[in-house]
Amino acid sequence: MGDLAPSLESSVGDFVESSKANSAKGEPYAALPDGQSIRMLILEPGELADPLKGRLELADIDSAGSYETLSYVWGTSNQVDNISIRHGNNEWPVDLTASLKETLLRLRFPDKQRRLWVDQICINQSDVAERSQQVQFMNRIYKHASHILVWLGPDDTGLAKPAFELVHSLDHIFQDEIKHAKFSTAAIKDLEEQSRDRWNALDHLTGRPWFTRGWIVQEIGTKAPATLLWGDEDIDWTVLHRVCEILTDYHLLRSRFNIRTSEIKYVFERFVHPDMSSHHANRVSFIYELHRARGLKFTDHRDRVYAWLGHYSKHWTFKELAETLKADYKKTLAEVYIDLAKLALKVETDERNNDGSALIALAAVQHINLSPSEAPAQTHVEGQIVDKIWLPSWVPDWRTYQSFILSEPVNPHRAHGKSSSKLAFDMNDRLLRIHGLQIDKIKICSRPLATKEFHLKESSGENESTIEYIWRDVCERDQFNLSGQYLDGEDCYVFACMQTLSNGCVQIASREKMPYHGIPKVRWLEQEAMYLVKALGQSDVVAPDLRQLAEEAETKYIEEQWSRSANGASKNRIFAKTEKGYYVLGPKVTQPGDVVCVLFGGKLPFCLRPLGDRYLLVGECYVHGLMNGEAMEMTNRQELAEEVFKIV
């Protein structure tokens, strides 16, 4: 299924209006006879210069026979062309974008018919009810296809052949142990000597627009065989993925030559149930999958939800709630997002899930700005200016992305202890009443932390590093050392600060498949000491006791890992300290006066902003000393009391 670029939002309406004009003249779209029918395009043979012709035939979704599906970029619908569709003794023009015309001309056989499913043609685009009904079948259509044909576009630069040849060459090398070892040496030790020209074509391949289109997650995410076509060249999808999977290990090589292997890896078999012993177990959460797709491009932002309806993660237990989550293009964008948030919170609550995943819908809230007095008409999404929609502060706006979810499903934190979420909705479902514990208030915040704030660089001694700034201005301390007791009475201040910035180093444990709670704290402290010494050089701001710990750690570990974990966790967040002295890693919009709470059923604490007798949800936050049920123990000692927070 194709997508328009986000900047062409208005073009969708133009395309639909053009389709309606066809309807006025008469067209081959008789109403589908039942809720199980789909249409197939029988593409007639022809030479390159011949006009496109075909016919539509009905098929049952579960017994459609052999067919191929198309996956492509719609392109601009202000460049509308058409295909002549035969219906009985008549032929009618059906609109299609220039991009689809280009695709069909490339795929058409010269001497025989080709049976295809193509969204622009097989779904009556001018019929909103039909579009809503047919989108439910998307996953099944692509999953049961005999072959998926991916059109990456014309090869205007002549890079398709060298790109695909390089992929096949690498695949051959990686399957040979000796050749692979030589490649590794060249990619690490001799990297500066490698020519950029060799990798240029692969850079252009992984940068093709198709790889960022939203609907491809289910089009290419099944086990159906697929072929990628770029101009006159083609390559098997599994070969490309296999090579990119191995290239992932060569971080310096990818960075130097801008090879975006993550674009390929992300969409590969995304709709296939993962290995539950791996980090991919996150994918069983429908909310996590929507969050992970926030960087993809959609024309209609309702499809940020609808594109995932066939995913195995949509395991809603209660039918009356599951009915809420169906494609309905009559709903406004705000209605779709609010209904989904309510559904996710209700289902998790009803299932009495106490592993901390119940509030992942709240953890997915990531505000660009948060002020009840402002009412801008527009906001920025994917680099484009789009209409701002009004949502309660507790509902995620899936069009925006700040950082990964700290309380992802495999995260081992348990701020909520063993409590289950307790919540209800009021004010026509615009107000969320949720139970929890108020801990403290934010006293001081850092500036927003950018991408790679903790990237290791050679220390010049001239510019203050980010870690020094946080330690001095927010933690309000001078030297990095192992002395002093944090609020929990067990950890030193350095450890508390570094753990907060890295979300407790949980990503390191996950990557190495280690049971998090069985890892001694000293392992993380050693990593943190290594970072501080490398980042700050010979500065006397690092005490001798930390330097000695770093020297001992150097003999144990091949590389320093803390910076990678901190860069991922802290991106677009702030570091803060509360009035009592808790260290907090919170959302970018956090400000002094915000309240730190533990909400029942949530893996991580949350920040709330007082608004009279109500609150705005600021977002999830890591709070050192509250990540393993400590707040719940405080209630047992009657140090804290349960409250109901009214969030608007």
C-alpha positions, 0 to 999 in steps of 0.5 A: 500500500502506498503513502503520500509524503506528509507535505502532501496532506491536501493532495489526498483530498484532491485524489479522492475528489478526482475519484468521485468525479469518476463515480459521477461518470460511472465506474467499475466499483459495484458494492462489495457483496459481503464482509469477506470480499476483496477485489483483484486487478487482472493487469493486461499484457502490453509493451512499455508504450501501451496504455494500462488496461485491466479488469477487476474480479471479486475474491474471498479474503480467505480463498483468494488464490495466487496473487501478488501485492504491491508496496510502493510510495504513492507520490504526488496525487496532483500528477494523476493518470489513469488505467482503463478498467474493463467492466462487462462491455464497457471500459472506465478510467480509474485514477492512479498517481503517476508513481503507481503508473510507473510501477505498473508499467515496470511490472506488466508482462508483455505477453500474459496477464498478472494478478495483483492486489493494488490498494489505489485500484482494488479499493474504491477510494471515494467510498469512506465506508469501504476504505474503513472495512477493507483496511481491516484486511490489510495484514491478511492480504499481504500475509497470504500473497504468493509474492510481494513486489516492492517498487523503490522508484526509478534509478535516475542516478544509476546506483541500483546495480552497484548497490545490489552488487555490493549487497550480494558481494557482502552476503558472499563474504559474510558466509565465508569465515576467512573472508568475513574475518578480513572484512572485520579487520578492514572495517575496524583497523583500516577504516580510514583507508576505505573509499567512500565511493564503494559505499555510496550506492548502499547509502542511497539504497537505504535512503530511498523514501519507501523505507520510511513509509508507514504502511510498509510495516505490514506490507513487508513485515510478514513471511511472504517472499518479497522482491525489491525493484529499483529501476531495472534491477531487483534483489531478494528482500531476505538477502538485503536484510541478512546483510544489514543484520550483520552490518549492524555490528560495524557501528564505525563503518555505518557512521562513516558511510551513512549506512542506515541498516536500522531502516531495513531491520526495523520493518523486516518481519515486524508482523511475525511473532518475535523470540520472547527471550530477546529484546524484541519481546517488546513487540507484544505490546500494541502501544509499544509498536505504535510508539516505535513507528512514530518516525514513519511517515503517513498521509492520514495520521489516523493510519498511525493506529489503523496500519497496525490493526492486523498485528499479533500484539492486538490481543485485547481480551474483552470483545466490547472493548476491542470493538472500539479499535476498528478502522473508521475514517468517519472519526476525527483524528482526536477521537481515534487517539482518545479512544485508543488511549481509553481502550489501552488503559481499560483493558490493562486494568481489567486484566489486572496486569501488575507487571507494570505494563498497565500504564504504558499508554501514559508512558507513551505521552511525549509533549512537544510543549505543555501549557494550558494557556497556549492555543496554537493552531499548528505544530511541527510533525516530521518537519512539516507544519500541521494542524494541532489537535486538542487532546487531554494531556494523558493521551499520546499524540502519535504524530510526535516523537521525543525519545524511546519509552523508558518503561518499555515492556521488557524493562525490569523496573517496578516502581509500583511494587505489586500494585494494579492500576486503579482508574476511571474516566469522567467529563465525557472521557476527557478527565482521567481519575487515577490512584497513586502516591505523591512523592515530592516536587521538582526543585531544579532542572537541567537544560533539555539534553540533546542527541549524543550529549554523552558521546565520548570526545577527546577532552580539551579542558576548555569546554565544560562537559555535559556531565560536569554541568549536571553535577555542578548545577543540578546535583549541586556538588563539586568533585566526582567521588565515592563518598556521600550517601544518597537518599536511599542510604545505600548508594553514593551520589555519583552512582545515583546521578549516573544511574538516573541519566542511563535509566539504570543501565537496563539497556546494557543488560538487555543487549547482553541478555543478562537478568537485570536484578542479578547484576551487582551494582559495582558492575554499573559503577565500574562502567560509570567510572570508566566514562568519567575518566575518559570524558574528563581526562586528567581533571582533578574534578575526578577523585583518586578513588574513582580513577582507581576503580576505572583502572581496574575496570579497564582490565575487565571490559573491552569497551565502555558502555555507559555512554551509549545507554545514557545517550539513548535514555536522556535524549530530549529529556531533562535531569532534575533534582527534587526538593527532598533530593531525589535525582530525576530523568524526566520529559523535556517539558518538566519544570520546577513545581511539577509533582513526582508521583508513583501511579499504581500499575506503572513501572516508572514514576510520573511527573504531573503539573498542578492545575488548580485541583487537577493536573496535567500529565507531564510524562514518565520519569526515572527517579533513583531510589523509587524504582523497586517498590520503595514508595509502596513500602512507604505507605506500609510505614504510613509515610505516604497516603493513597491519592486520586489524581484528576488528570485533564 
